[in-house]
Amino acid sequence: MSWNPINWLETVVSWILVQFHTLTGAIFGPSSGWAWAFAIVGLVVVIRIALIPLFVRQIKSQRNMQLLQPKIKEIQAKYAGDRERQSQEMMALYKDTGTNPLSSCLPIIAQAPIFYALFQVLQGIAMDIPRGVMTPELVDQAREATLFGVPIYATFVDAAATPMPTATRVFTLILIALMTVTTFLTQRQLIVKNSAKDNPMVQQQKILLYVFPVIFAVTGINFPVGVLIYWLTTNLWSMGQQFYVIRNNPQPDTPAYEAWEKRLAAKRAKKNGGVDPLAPPPPVAAPPAPRQQPKKQTRSNRQKKQPGQPGQPGQPGQPGQPGKSDTPGDSGTPEPEPTA
């Protein structure tokens, strides 16, 4: 018999699910919907812990892509008319720096087979067919398990086949809406807080920001309740994980990095009596220019600089004192008439 990776994943996923159901079933009862729901949450925790190395690679790849933006822009400008050469130079740059542009999608890509394996296990419950390590007894318990009257294997499309069709449609629509919103917020968190404005990858991320939620909203009507719970839980995990990384290890030249630097400066200032020892010194204002005292002038110099003032004698062409003539040679007294 040939080895089938999907069957192997079904075995792994169902085994983890059964182990957690053993614990939650002891609390809520083996046929309780909450026992199976929390078992699915436990499955998410195990899978996301196993995917932490891929998440670390994703963060490193995003940081490297941010640091490589100046060189990428140089290549794009240098080979603007040669797409093939531009692509070759970009691939060489990624290889030399150990950067993989697809690393940002690794956690989602890695979860796709697990997502499908869980889907198959829940489909087996719906069809009363054991998958993986599920036994007929466990399948019967899972078929009896309900959340708010809705079976965990129910879908929006097949709501008519459930005991409470209306409740199934309402509950699945609520889960689909929550799954779509959390997917959108998870992607938006990366773009708004941990992406530089001049990063060309932001445009691609913005496309995914709207594409992924639309895909999940459209295809979610075919997902069983258990799968919707799985994806909602993994979105919440991603939001919390990203929040921690963005807050404590943000990428340079991003809003999150500026906020991180401000927090560090506030902590340093708190330890040093309100003064940040690493803060640059305030600019020193230039001293005011000394006031120049006016030079002392003699009376004759003042008169030379102010010609034509009334009452100043000896100034040619200017009116003299009262009683004197303005014409040359006029002494101010009438001359005697000549005699014959």
Residue, then its C-alpha position, 0 to 999 in steps of 0.5 A: m500500500s502506497w504512502n499517502p501524506i493526506n492519510w498520514l496528516e488525518t492520523v496526526v490531526s485526529w490523534i491530537l484531537v482525541q488526546f485533547h478530547t480525553l481531557t475536555g471530555a472529563i470536564f464537560g462530558p464526552s458528548s458535549g459540544w464544548a468538549w469537542a470545541f476546546a479539543i479543536v482549540g487545543l489542536v490549534v495551540v499544538i499546531r501553532i507552537a509547531l509552526i513557530p520556526l516558520f513564523v520566525r523565518q517569516i519575521k526575518s524575511q520581512r525584516n530583510m526585505q525591508l533592509l534590501q529596499p534601497k538595493i532593490k530600487e537601484i536594480q529597478a532603476k538601473y534595469a528599468g527597460d530589461r525585465e529579464r535582467q532585473s529579475q536575474e539581479m533580484m534573484a541574485l540579491y535574494k540568494d546572496t542575502g539569504t532572503n526568501p520573498l515567499s517566507s511571509c506566506l509560509p505559516i498559511i501555506a503550512q497550515a493548508p494541509i492541516f486545515y484540509a486534514l481536519f476538514q476530512v476528519l469532520q466530514g467523516i463525522a458527518m458521514d458517520i465514517p471514522r477517519g484517522v484514529m477516530t473509533p466508531e464510538l468517538v464518531d457517535q459521541a462527536r455526532e451527538a455534540t452540539l453548540f447552541g443546538v448546532p452539530i460541530y460537523a454542520t455547514f451552512v450549505d447543509a443546514a437543512a439536514t440538521p435538527m435545527p436548520t435556522a440555528t445552524r445558518v445563524f451560527t455558521l454565519i456568525l462564525i464566518a463573519l468572525m473568521t473573515v473579520t479576524t483575517f482582515l485585522t491580522q493582515r491589516q496589523l502587519i501593514v499599518k504598524n510593521s511596514a514602511k511607507d516606501n516598501p513596494m511589498v506593501q501594495q501586494q500585502k494590501i491586495l492580500l488584505y482584501v483577497f483573503p477575507v473575500i475567499f474565506a467569506v465565500t468558501g466559508i459556507n462549505f466549512p463545518v462548524g469545527v473547521l470555522i472554530y479552528w480558523l477563528t482560533t488560529n486567527l486570534w493566535s496570529m493576532g496575539q503573536q504578531f502584536y507581541v513581535i511587532r511591539n518588542n521587535p519591530q522592523p526599522d522605519t515603521p510606525a511600530y519602530e518609532a513607538w518602540e524607540k519612544r518607550l525605550a527612551a521613556k524607560r531610560a528617562k525614568k531610571n535617570g531622574g527624568v533625563d534620557p542619557l542617550a537623547p541628543p543634546p538640545p541645540v544651543a542658541a547663538p549668543p545675541a550680537p553685542r550692541q554697538q554704541p554710536k560714535k561721538q561726533t563733533r559739532s562741525n561734523r554734525q553740521k556737515k551731515q545736516p545741511g540746510q537747516p533754518g537758522q544755520p549761518g554761513q550755509p550757502g544757498q540757504p535762508g539766513q537769519p531774519g533781517k539779512s539779505d539772501t543775495p551775495g554782498d548784502s550786508g543788511t543795510p541800504e547803500p548810499e545813493p551816488t551823487a552827481 
